[in-house]
Amino acid sequence: MLRFQKDSVVAVAFTLFAAAWSQAQERPVVIKGATILTMTHGTIEDGTVVVDKGKIAAVGKDVQAPPGADVIEARGEYVLPGLVDPHSHLGVYSLPELQANADGNEMTGDIEAQVRSEDAINTDDPEIARAASGGVTTVQVLPGSGNNIGGWATIVKLNGGQTLDEIQFRGAPPSMKWAWGENQKRSYGAKSQAPSTLMGEAAVVRQKLYDA
């Protein structure tokens, strides 16, 4: 049996273990004895979570472990649902911080509605594993805020996948990065280009909407 360090918080332990075996989980995984923070149905003391075939199969106090399951003793620990980060640049600003890894802003024009963050995501970014270890299981990867309209976002699951196809949340509602304020003034004002004021930002976006 696996045991967690005393007094640690098992943030989304069941989701992280599900991620590890989501592609080919041979046996069910049972997290036993934890304090489960369900968020929607209160707190379950000394509870059990069953993960089967990469998905949560059961949560409760009197849940029985399926035969042959891998059991994780988590008494004294806390288990909670995966954290969702709605504003992330994972994979588009990868570590180490080098110019070659800075792919979040297409700074050739202030309105870049045609670009998509999914085309720049580096699935080998070490920050992805770091975020998952902290309990984050889903992120919305956005372009940067250098432009008023920065491009399309994409939703990914931090499930250990090595390719975009493995981590992308297909069918998620589309979303786009809009930013307004000092970043654009600084970025384009330094080049003596528009927009270099809030008036200019409003004018550029207004005209693009008229054109559309």
C-alpha positions, 0 to 999 in steps of 0.5 A: 500500500502507498502512504502519503506524508503525514499532514499533507494535503492530497489535493485531487489525489484521485484525479491525479492517479486517474490521470496516470492510468487514464490510457490503460488502467489495469486495476481500480485504484482506491483512496481510503480513509481520507477526509473528502471535500466534495464541494457540492455534497459536504465533507465526508470523514474517513471516506473512500474514492474509487477510480476505475478506467481513469474515471471516478467510479464511487465516492462515499463513506461506506464504499467497498474496494473492488477486488484486486484494487490498488489501495492507497491509505490516506487516513489523516489526509484531504482529498478534493476535486481537481482545481481549474485554472481559467487563466493560464499560459502553460506550454506557451511560455515554457521553462526555461525562460528563453526567447525560443520558448516565448510563444504567447504573443503574436506582436506583429499587430494589435488584433490577432484573432486568427491565432490559436494558443493550441498551435504553440503549446509545448507539452514538455513544459515542466510547469505542466507537471508542477501544476498537476502536482499542486492539484490543478487538473484543467487549464484554459491556455490563453495567449498573452496580453500584449495585444487587445485581441490576442487569439483563441484559447484552448482547454487542456487536461493535465492528464500526463498526455504527451501530445496535444491530441491527448490533453486537449479538451475537445468540444469545450466552448470556444473562448478568445483572449481580450486584454485592455490597458497598459500592456498594449500602450507599453508594447506599441507605444515603445515602437511609436505605433498604434495603439499607444493610448486607451483612446487608440485601443478603443479606436482599433477594436471599434474599427475591427468590430465595424469591419466584421 
